[in-house]
Structures are given as C-alpha cells and as structure tokens.
Amino acid sequence: MIQVRKDAKASNLISKAERQAARQRLEAEKEELKLRSEAEVQALKTKLEAEVEEAKALAANPELLKLRQLGVLKELASTGGKFVIGPSEGDLSRVMTE
C-alpha cells in the first residue's frame, strides 16, 4: 500500500513537471511570435515612412521623378524586359501644332 502511494505521488509529480515544461515551451513560443510580429510591424512602418518621404521628394522635384523613371527603364533593360520608347502624347501634340 505504501509503495502504491509512493508510485502515485511520483507519477503525479512527473505529470506536473511535464505540464509545467509544456507551459513554459508555449510561453516561450508565444513570446517569440510576439517579438517577430513587433519586428515585422516596425519594418513595415520604416518602409512606409521611407516611401512617404520619397513621394514627397518626387512631388517637390519633378526631375527626381524623371530620374526614377529612367532607373526603372534601366532595370527593365538589364533584366531583358521588352518595351517600346516613343513620343508621349503631349510631345506629339506639341510637334504637330508647331
């Protein structure tokens, strides 16, 4: 009878320790997910702020917009993109009226 109680108590302690370990693993996973999501949010905020600043700079300086467009065309050309370059509607209408 005493051995049965000791075995039951030992089994109870083992079960309790296993539950505690599982709980700690879950808490660690939860904390890791929280930190990852906070880092992702911060990265997105930083990216958005950079895009807003770039948009403001492009709005203030049309030359920067033209440089960006040329950069995109250069990237397209270097990656094998195919595109046609011709006069824009505004340029064509200006030529025809002169």
C-alpha positions as CSV (number, residue, x, y, z in Angstrom):
1,M,0.0,0.0,0.0
2,I,2.8,2.4,0.8
3,Q,4.5,1.6,-2.5
4,V,1.3,2.3,-4.4
5,R,1.1,5.8,-2.7
6,K,4.7,6.5,-3.5
7,D,4.2,5.4,-7.1
8,A,1.1,7.5,-7.4
9,K,2.9,10.5,-5.8
10,A,5.9,10.1,-8.2
11,S,3.6,9.8,-11.2
12,N,1.7,12.9,-10.1
13,L,5.0,14.8,-9.7
14,I,6.2,13.7,-13.1
15,S,2.9,14.7,-14.7
16,K,3.0,18.1,-13.0
17,A,6.6,18.6,-14.2
18,E,5.6,17.7,-17.8
19,R,2.7,20.1,-17.7
20,Q,5.0,22.8,-16.4
21,A,7.6,22.2,-19.1
22,A,4.9,22.3,-21.8
23,R,3.5,25.5,-20.4
24,Q,7.0,27.1,-20.4
25,R,7.5,26.0,-24.0
26,L,4.2,27.5,-25.0
27,E,5.1,30.8,-23.2
28,A,8.4,30.9,-25.0
29,E,6.8,30.3,-28.4
30,K,4.2,33.0,-27.6
31,E,7.0,35.5,-26.7
32,E,8.9,34.6,-29.8
33,L,5.8,35.2,-32.0
34,K,5.2,38.5,-30.3
35,L,8.7,39.7,-30.9
36,R,8.7,38.6,-34.5
37,S,5.4,40.4,-35.1
38,E,6.6,43.6,-33.4
39,A,9.8,43.5,-35.6
40,E,7.7,43.0,-38.7
41,V,5.4,45.9,-37.8
42,Q,8.4,48.1,-37.2
43,A,10.0,47.1,-40.5
44,L,6.7,47.9,-42.3
45,K,6.5,51.3,-40.6
46,T,10.0,52.1,-41.6
47,K,9.3,51.1,-45.2
48,L,6.2,53.1,-45.3
49,E,7.9,56.2,-43.8
50,A,10.6,55.9,-46.5
51,E,8.0,55.6,-49.2
52,V,6.2,58.7,-47.9
53,E,9.4,60.7,-47.8
54,E,10.3,59.5,-51.3
55,A,6.8,60.5,-52.6
56,K,7.2,64.0,-51.0
57,A,10.6,64.4,-52.6
58,L,9.3,63.3,-56.0
59,A,6.3,65.7,-55.7
60,A,8.6,68.5,-54.9
61,N,11.2,67.8,-57.6
62,P,9.8,66.6,-61.0
63,E,13.5,65.9,-62.0
64,L,13.7,63.2,-59.4
65,L,10.6,61.6,-60.8
66,K,12.2,61.5,-64.3
67,L,15.4,60.1,-62.8
68,R,13.4,57.4,-61.1
69,Q,11.5,56.6,-64.3
70,L,14.9,56.3,-66.1
71,G,16.1,54.0,-63.4
72,V,13.1,51.7,-63.8
73,L,13.7,51.6,-67.6
74,K,17.4,50.8,-67.0
75,E,16.4,48.0,-64.7
76,L,13.9,46.6,-67.2
77,A,16.5,46.7,-69.9
78,S,19.2,45.0,-67.8
79,T,16.8,42.1,-66.9
80,G,15.7,41.6,-70.5
81,G,12.4,43.4,-70.4
82,K,11.0,44.5,-73.7
83,F,9.4,47.9,-74.1
84,V,8.8,50.5,-76.8
85,I,10.0,54.0,-76.4
86,G,8.3,56.7,-78.4
87,P,7.0,60.2,-78.1
88,S,4.4,60.7,-75.5
89,E,1.0,62.2,-76.4
90,G,2.0,65.6,-75.1
91,D,5.2,65.6,-77.1
92,L,3.5,64.5,-80.3
93,S,0.7,67.1,-80.0
94,R,3.3,69.8,-79.4
95,V,5.2,68.8,-82.6
96,M,2.0,68.8,-84.6
97,T,0.9,72.3,-83.5
98,E,4.3,73.9,-84.1
